Amino acid sequence: AQSVSQHNHHVILSEAASLELGCNYSYGGTVNLFWYVQYPGQHLQLLLKYFSGDPLVKGIKGFEAEFIKSKFSFNLRKPSVQWSDTAEYFCAVINQGGKLIFGQGTELSVKP
Amino acid sequence: GAVVSQHPSRVICKSGTSVKIECRSLDFQATTMFWYRQFPKQSLMLMATSNEGSKATYEQGVEKDKFLINHASLTLSTLTVTSAHPEDSSFYICSARAGGGSYNEQFFGPGTRLTVL
């Protein structure tokens, strides 16, 4: 069965620091990958997605992610974080049954 | 983007009672709706998939008689937690997807916090 693993449970950064959140998936075939963000008290929102094509995907709010097939990874990056980026971040993959499988989530705290 | 609402946002009930949670797609028709459960500091776990007009498909380990799902229209799905117990306390999140393609985007509701005393 497909699975998604996020290595960092809680990341604490200062404003303007660079961010990279790790995500690895288990399936070796064609994958469709997502990053979602959940701001405090709000619903899940799609940050970006990869289906095919350019492995470097740009999303909303300055986020990007790179699909590296050889490493089974889809890490999320942002060059300079802001206090407003404080949230929970979830990596997800669509499995063969068409269902979203989520990683454990990474809590990002940005200190002003 | 598309909007999905859930009602209520939080509910507290006594053990043994049943609780109904509504999930509505406000500005699009949702062919498929999904129900997830999220424990504190953990990921979202898919409970079931519901398609309008047909029976829901439950994930392994989810009791269909305990978590009743009805997808009566293209804009409404309900989850009823029957005879709730404290271990059912959790955060329940629904999502809705327009169209039948698996890769169409899912839009998530804000979640319902259920506390069973």
HADDOCK unambig.tbl for C-alpha pairs under 7 A between the chains (distance, minus, plus):
assign (segid A and resid 42 and name CA) (segid B and resid 110 and name CA) 5.79 0.50 0.50
assign (segid A and resid 43 and name CA) (segid B and resid 108 and name CA) 6.21 0.50 0.50
assign (segid A and resid 43 and name CA) (segid B and resid 109 and name CA) 5.78 0.50 0.50
assign (segid A and resid 43 and name CA) (segid B and resid 110 and name CA) 4.12 0.50 0.50
assign (segid A and resid 43 and name CA) (segid B and resid 111 and name CA) 6.87 0.50 0.50
assign (segid A and resid 44 and name CA) (segid B and resid 108 and name CA) 5.75 0.50 0.50
assign (segid A and resid 98 and name CA) (segid B and resid 102 and name CA) 4.82 0.50 0.50
assign (segid A and resid 102 and name CA) (segid B and resid 43 and name CA) 6.25 0.50 0.50
assign (segid A and resid 102 and name CA) (segid B and resid 44 and name CA) 6.23 0.50 0.50
assign (segid A and resid 103 and name CA) (segid B and resid 43 and name CA) 6.06 0.50 0.50
assign (segid A and resid 104 and name CA) (segid B and resid 42 and name CA) 5.46 0.50 0.50
assign (segid A and resid 104 and name CA) (segid B and resid 43 and name CA) 4.38 0.50 0.50
assign (segid A and resid 105 and name CA) (segid B and resid 42 and name CA) 6.79 0.50 0.50
assign (segid A and resid 105 and name CA) (segid B and resid 43 and name CA) 5.93 0.50 0.50
